[in-house]
Amino acid sequence: MKETGKLQTAKRMRDIQPFHVMALLARARELEAQGRSIIHMEIGEPDFVTPDPILEAGKQAFNDGHTHYTPALGLPQLREAIAYYYEQHYQLTIASQRIVITPGASGALLLVLGVLINPGEQVLMADPGYPCNRNFVRFMDGDAVGIPVDASTDYQLSKELIEQHWTDKTRAVILASPSNPTGTLVDKKSLQEINEFIQQKNACLIVDEIYHGLIYEDKPESALALSNNKSNNKPNNIFVINSFSKYFNMTGWRLGWLVAPPAIIDDLDKLAQNIFLAAPTPAQYAALAAFKEETITILDQRCQEFKQRRDFLLPALRDIGFNISSTPQGAFYLYAECSQFTNDSYQFAIKLLEEKGVAITPGIDFGKNKANTHVRFAYTTSMVNLREGVERLKSFVS
Amino acid sequence: MKETGKLQTAKRMRDIQPFHVMALLARARELEAQGRSIIHMEIGEPDFVTPDPILEAGKQAFNDGHTHYTPALGLPQLREAIAYYYEQHYQLTIASQRIVITPGASGALLLVLGVLINPGEQVLMADPGYPCNRNFVRFMDGDAVGIPVDASTDYQLSKELIEQHWTDKTRAVILASPSNPTGTLVDKKSLQEINEFIQQKNACLIVDEIYHGLIYEDKPESALALSNNKSNNKPNNIFVINSFSKYFNMTGWRLGWLVAPPAIIDDLDKLAQNIFLAAPTPAQYAALAAFKEETITILDQRCQEFKQRRDFLLPALRDIGFNISSTPQGAFYLYAECSQFTNDSYQFAIKLLEEKGVAITPGIDFGKNKANTHVRFAYTTSMVNLREGVERLKSFVS
């Protein structure tokens, strides 16, 4: 046990790392307070304010006095609205009873891992990957196994990689499509192979689809298409996590959802009752307006804006000398190899911030795999800022 | 491992029970849908809508575009407002840096136990007590030790009881003052003795003060008065949990706070970053108005209304034959011994609901200690409803 002053903390705290980008963000804010101009390409949330129709629905919820707890699984009408969204946008029939409203995708991950993972059991995931995933597993005293991935598999796990790392302690695999930090998708055929392998092992597939609304070319397909095992027509052990944060521009509201196999809903309900009580009520009422046509129109315009930013930033960074082998199909990130400039991504990011006022995220926040020679650029700022950022980057590396 | 359909859940799920009151509440809603009149005395949240000044501040936050993440520890101005509240209402100087804004008191408990408890370590708590407490400990794979308490200690733990149950695996003690389900307080002298004992053991005292604003006679004193060890002037290992839910009538917003020793704040920060990202932003901005004089005036009127309800319901229940030995000083609950009527509190509650349309909570939701001969009445409904409820109860037991 670690000593913190007089106080001993649990062993898990030794393994859970803070995000290094937070120190960079704090320093960026300091510099801004001193009057420096900072280009923020480190922030993992849309720069857009929540669309008006959602804000108006939030205000109406206040006027209607909706300030009490909702059921632990969420407002029935929101669960139904999400089911209808799958019907409309994915041509998938998902019973609303399978949909659990959660406090952000974070809440969904905590529920799933809390219900599934015993201390010492393993969860496989890609490295690089979203840092919270491994920390959630560690929080439940499980063992997060990061599998190194590279451009050869679009920075995604493959059936072969999963098979190589499988042990008798493996309980689940987490995929993210699009991925943070790479913005790449899991290929449809690969997803099928992975799922088949996992279901044969009677383990669980957890798919993070929180950036699903932000896919720029392909029409996205949800892993929920594989909900049922075709050989015996029984539900597969698939959990899909989604969120109102990214595509719906509702980060601060803390609202997400989880689609789970029917047999596990009662367990998720009792765990949610105990650890959350329920997701925030104002957010749930506001989110009912997220699926309105006028909202989707706004969101799709913003999605186009993100695409435009990607289409500018990707070639610009390549021109400067960053190596980005896969063209990211979604999310708002570019994961760039920078070994031609540094072998210490954190120092590179610090120096770039101090000297040029450009904030980016060092690779070490996303795992151990070549983390010191990668950085993440988020295009969550305007084209004007991105152009200025690129100019500063050019002068930094030249 | 338990089989759920094809899917095996983690062992902890066997030990985490759903709230029995939820089944009662669902049945009550069903009966209401059939046109039956139901008196709700089972619900653990104020019947009042959030006060207008807080709702207005929420709307203003939307107008101002505050829809992004806040820092993981919370909005600095809200942390300062809470520090000032301790200054004003408790004459306590608490550095705002020690205050962590959380998604409800639930979030605070999850953070504290996540930071402190290793698998297999014990946390002591009163039985009867708030059911989530033991389930949070179990969630972290710790061992929740319920210590039977009765009227002789006002249903609170004492130093003697804690000493009797202490083992070398004990890491923390949870107190709740006022307690749910009993509404009783921890006596000041007893709190000092308990704290001294725990600090000598280098363990942690966790005090749930979420019903603190709802204390009807005594001026409440916070356990934070014991923040510092007077012998060496070092911080004691005390964690105080509070919430905007109960006194501030903000249940659905999911907003609470935690006051922690300075040395542990960085750990809480990194854990909050990972498992929540942050508490809901609209709620945090709205809560800035919770401390305004006009809000406090509304809340204090509502507090008087709760007192009036208690002063009606307590003697009325005693008249009927329920045994309530301690006069509850706070919260909005009466915990009543009902052995003269039943030795199966759940069946008693079901029958009362079906036959008379009165919903109450069976003792089995609060632990194992004489749980079958106790029920909880919540006075979270109007005087008119309470009077009607009492008439129905009279006819039920006669």
Interface residues (C-beta under 8 A of the other chain):
Chain A: M1 T4 G5 K6 L7 Q8 T9 A10 K11 R12 M13 I16 Q17 P18 F19 M22 E45 V49 T50 L55 G58 K59 F62 G65 H66 T67 H68 Y69 T70 A72 P103 G104 S106 L110 G114 V115 L116 I117 N118 P119 P131 C132 N135 F136 F139 M140 D141 N202 C204 K234 P235 N237 N249 M250 T251 G252 W253 R254 P261 P262 A263 I264 D266 D267 D269 K270 L271 Q273 N274 I275 F276 L277 A278 A279 P280 T281 P282 A283
Chain B: M1 T4 G5 K6 L7 Q8 T9 A10 K11 R12 M13 I16 Q17 P18 F19 M22 E45 V49 T50 L55 G58 K59 F62 G65 H66 T67 H68 Y69 T70 A72 P103 G104 S106 L110 G114 V115 L116 I117 N118 P119 P131 C132 N135 F136 F139 M140 D141 N202 C204 K234 P235 N237 N249 M250 T251 G252 W253 R254 P261 P262 A263 I264 D266 D267 D269 K270 L271 Q273 N274 I275 F276 L277 A278 A279 P280 T281 P282 A283
